[in-house]
Amino acid sequence: MTIEIDVSAARCIGSKSCTHAAEGVFEVVNGTARVVDVSAAPLEDIVAASEVCPTGAIKIRRDGQQL
């Protein structure tokens, strides 16, 4: 299973919601989230991070399919 996470820097407002939902997967640098370790949290937590993002900046794909 391959997990890909894209964070739109144009949409991200640096709220850190993702860092709380999927600890270790994301970090916020200079006001923008970025992925640091896809394997740091379960897929369910990563999906939750995408769902709580206030701007919808996080997109997740598993084996090429959008989640």
Contacts in CASP RR format, 6 or more apart in sequence:
PFRMAT RR
TARGET T0000
AUTHOR 0000-0000-0000
METHOD contacts of the structure
MODEL  1
MTIEIDVSAARCIGSKSCTHAAEGVFEVVNGTARVVDVSAAPLEDIVAAS
EVCPTGAIKIRRDGQQL
1 62 0 8 1.000
1 63 0 8 1.000
2 62 0 8 1.000
2 63 0 8 1.000
2 64 0 8 1.000
3 38 0 8 1.000
3 43 0 8 1.000
3 46 0 8 1.000
3 60 0 8 1.000
3 61 0 8 1.000
3 62 0 8 1.000
4 38 0 8 1.000
4 60 0 8 1.000
4 61 0 8 1.000
4 62 0 8 1.000
4 64 0 8 1.000
5 25 0 8 1.000
5 35 0 8 1.000
5 38 0 8 1.000
5 46 0 8 1.000
5 58 0 8 1.000
5 59 0 8 1.000
5 60 0 8 1.000
5 61 0 8 1.000
6 58 0 8 1.000
6 59 0 8 1.000
6 60 0 8 1.000
6 61 0 8 1.000
7 18 0 8 1.000
7 26 0 8 1.000
7 32 0 8 1.000
7 33 0 8 1.000
7 34 0 8 1.000
7 35 0 8 1.000
7 57 0 8 1.000
7 58 0 8 1.000
8 56 0 8 1.000
8 57 0 8 1.000
8 58 0 8 1.000
8 59 0 8 1.000
9 32 0 8 1.000
9 57 0 8 1.000
11 55 0 8 1.000
11 56 0 8 1.000
11 57 0 8 1.000
12 31 0 8 1.000
12 32 0 8 1.000
12 33 0 8 1.000
12 53 0 8 1.000
12 55 0 8 1.000
12 57 0 8 1.000
13 31 0 8 1.000
13 54 0 8 1.000
13 55 0 8 1.000
13 57 0 8 1.000
14 28 0 8 1.000
14 31 0 8 1.000
14 32 0 8 1.000
14 33 0 8 1.000
15 53 0 8 1.000
15 54 0 8 1.000
15 55 0 8 1.000
16 28 0 8 1.000
16 33 0 8 1.000
17 49 0 8 1.000
17 52 0 8 1.000
17 53 0 8 1.000
17 54 0 8 1.000
18 25 0 8 1.000
18 26 0 8 1.000
18 33 0 8 1.000
18 49 0 8 1.000
18 50 0 8 1.000
18 52 0 8 1.000
18 53 0 8 1.000
18 58 0 8 1.000
19 26 0 8 1.000
19 27 0 8 1.000
19 28 0 8 1.000
19 33 0 8 1.000
21 45 0 8 1.000
21 46 0 8 1.000
21 48 0 8 1.000
21 49 0 8 1.000
21 52 0 8 1.000
22 40 0 8 1.000
22 41 0 8 1.000
22 45 0 8 1.000
22 46 0 8 1.000
22 48 0 8 1.000
22 49 0 8 1.000
23 40 0 8 1.000
23 41 0 8 1.000
23 45 0 8 1.000
24 36 0 8 1.000
24 37 0 8 1.000
24 40 0 8 1.000
24 41 0 8 1.000
25 35 0 8 1.000
25 36 0 8 1.000
25 37 0 8 1.000
25 38 0 8 1.000
25 40 0 8 1.000
25 41 0 8 1.000
25 45 0 8 1.000
25 46 0 8 1.000
25 49 0 8 1.000
26 33 0 8 1.000
26 34 0 8 1.000
26 35 0 8 1.000
26 36 0 8 1.000
26 49 0 8 1.000
27 33 0 8 1.000
27 34 0 8 1.000
27 36 0 8 1.000
28 34 0 8 1.000
33 57 0 8 1.000
33 58 0 8 1.000
38 46 0 8 1.000
43 62 0 8 1.000
46 60 0 8 1.000
47 60 0 8 1.000
47 67 0 8 1.000
49 58 0 8 1.000
50 56 0 8 1.000
50 58 0 8 1.000
50 59 0 8 1.000
50 60 0 8 1.000
50 67 0 8 1.000
59 66 0 8 1.000
60 66 0 8 1.000
60 67 0 8 1.000
61 67 0 8 1.000
END
